[in-house]
Amino acid sequence: MYVIKRVYEKADKYDGSRVLVDRLWPRGLKKEDAMIDYWMKEIAPGTALRKWFAHKEERWQEFKNRYHMELKEKKGLLKQLMDLEKDKKVTLLYAAKDEKRNNAQALLEALETR
C-alpha cells in the first residue's frame, strides 16, 4: 500500500518505508529531522519538466502526462518502489505546498496503474 505525505508532517510508526521522491532537498528541513529511509531523487521529474510545471494548476494534466512518459524510462526505479511495497507500507514524501497537484500524486497514479 502506498500513501502520500508532505515531508514536513510529523513521521509516525504507521508510515512504513518513508521515501522522499523530490529531486531537491526540502527547504528548511534538516536531514536528521526528516526521518527518511530512502531519497529517490532520480525518480522525480526532470529539472526541465519541474521548472516548466512551476506548480501552475492549468499545467497539471500536461505535467502528469509528461512525467508518466519520463517514468517509462525509469522502470528500474519503479521496480524498487514496488519491491519496497511488497514488504510493507510505503509513504511517498514530497515538499510541495499543493497537496493535490505534486509529483508524488502523479507518481502514485503511475504506480497504481501498473
Secondary structure by P-SEA (a helix, b strand, c coil): cbbbbcccccccccccbbbbccccccccccccccccccccccccccaaaaaaacccccaaaaaaaaaaaaaaaaaaaaaaaaaaaacbbbbbbbccccccccaaaaaaaaaaac
